[in-house]
Amino acid sequence: MNRWFGRTPTGENAPDFKLLDADGNWVELAQMRGKKVLLNFSMIRCGWCKIALEQFNKPAYQFADNIVPLYVNPVDTKEEMDKYRSKVLSLFQFLPMLRQLEKPME
């Protein structure tokens, strides 16, 4: 199984990645070492995704300090994401274009 597209074996570090978030900031997995990274893969028009985000966005909800929540949207355009973000308060850092990630970093 290709390690990049498959499961990372227990005890090994996940392959690094570097992506631009919706605000133009670089997000690099290596900078999050020692923390738990929650990757939420979803899209705007997914009903179940919307329900999950609504739960995360409840006023009393907080992630623990050692958790880094990332919202990964591999489908919708940056313009659609900007419009969506203006309506939804979120604890997630938005990574709108997973298509940026074509291969693992060397």
C-alpha positions in Angstrom: 0.0 0.0 0.0 1.3 3.5 -0.9 2.2 5.1 2.5 1.1 8.5 1.3 -2.4 7.5 0.4 -2.8 4.8 2.9 -2.8 4.5 6.7 0.3 5.6 8.5 1.6 2.7 10.7 1.2 3.1 14.4 4.3 4.8 15.9 5.3 6.5 12.7 4.8 10.2 11.9 2.3 11.1 9.3 3.7 12.4 6.0 4.3 16.2 6.2 2.2 18.6 4.1 2.3 22.3 3.5 -0.9 24.0 2.3 -2.3 27.6 2.1 -5.3 28.2 4.3 -8.2 30.4 3.2 -6.5 33.5 4.6 -3.3 32.9 2.7 -1.3 31.6 5.6 0.9 28.5 5.3 -0.2 25.4 7.3 2.5 22.8 7.8 2.0 19.5 9.7 5.6 19.6 11.0 4.8 22.7 13.0 2.1 20.8 14.9 4.3 18.0 16.2 3.3 17.0 19.7 -0.3 18.0 19.2 -3.3 16.0 18.0 -4.5 17.2 14.6 -8.2 16.8 13.8 -8.7 16.8 10.0 -12.4 17.4 9.2 -13.0 16.6 5.6 -16.2 18.0 4.3 -17.9 20.3 1.8 -20.5 23.1 2.0 -23.5 21.2 0.5 -23.1 18.1 2.6 -26.0 17.8 5.1 -24.1 15.6 7.6 -21.1 17.9 7.4 -23.3 20.8 8.2 -24.7 19.1 11.2 -21.2 18.2 12.5 -20.0 21.8 12.1 -23.1 23.1 13.9 -22.1 20.9 16.9 -18.5 22.2 16.9 -19.8 25.8 16.6 -22.0 25.7 19.6 -21.1 28.7 21.9 -19.9 26.5 24.8 -17.8 24.1 22.6 -14.0 24.3 22.8 -11.2 22.1 21.7 -8.5 21.1 24.2 -5.3 23.1 24.0 -3.4 20.2 22.5 -5.8 19.7 19.5 -5.4 21.6 16.2 -8.7 21.5 14.2 -8.3 21.8 10.4 -11.3 22.0 8.1 -10.3 20.5 4.7 -12.6 21.2 1.8 -11.5 19.3 -1.4 -14.5 20.3 -3.5 -15.7 23.9 -3.1 -14.0 27.0 -4.6 -12.2 29.7 -2.5 -15.1 32.1 -3.4 -17.7 29.6 -2.1 -15.7 29.0 1.1 -15.3 32.8 1.7 -19.1 33.2 1.5 -19.7 30.2 3.7 -17.1 31.3 6.3 -18.8 34.7 6.6 -22.0 33.0 7.8 -20.4 30.3 10.0 -18.4 31.0 13.1 -15.8 28.2 13.3 -13.1 26.9 15.5 -11.4 25.4 12.5 -8.6 26.7 10.4 -9.9 26.5 6.8 -8.0 24.6 4.1 -10.1 25.3 1.1 -8.2 23.6 -1.7 -6.8 20.2 -0.9 -6.0 20.0 -4.6 -2.8 22.0 -3.7 -1.5 18.7 -2.3 -0.5 16.7 -5.2 2.4 14.7 -3.7 4.2 14.4 -0.4 6.9 17.0 0.4 10.4 15.9 -0.4 
